[in-house]
Amino acid sequence: MGFGQFLAAPEHDIKIVTHRDIFQNTALESSRGGEEYISRSAVIKLDENDIKKMGLKAKGRAVLKNSSGRVVVTVEKSEYEEAHEGIGYMTNSPWSNALVSADTNGTGVPKFKMIIATISDGKDEKITSFDI
């Protein structure tokens, strides 16, 4: 047993932008709550430099949390050519929605497009499950 096992993984600030994805929507229609839907929805896509800087692994797990919720998702390398350090992309799903604040500042519309959260290594944690 090493001392490191008692230390929490370092947390990094991240801005999450949500988007729609035709393949994820198709998976939702064909297998609501199935493996394909989960594999396309419980994902955060990060800049390659962020993955390295944050000590994460592509295809590994990450914990995303803020005052609204906590989820464990899979990390994927973003396919965007331009660097977008500090910004992660997630599809509209129960995993991203769990992080959306209920406070609408009187507008009645939640802020789905810019979610502020922290991200840390999820190590061997399982992807958060939802009854869909």
Salt bridges, closest charged atoms under 4 A:
GLU11 OE2 - LYS65 NZ 2.83
GLU36 OE2 - ARG40 NE 3.53
ASP50 OD1 - LYS53 NZ 3.53
GLU76 OE2 - LYS59 NZ 3.62
GLU79 OE2 - LYS45 NZ 3.89
GLU125 OE2 - ARG70 NH2 2.99
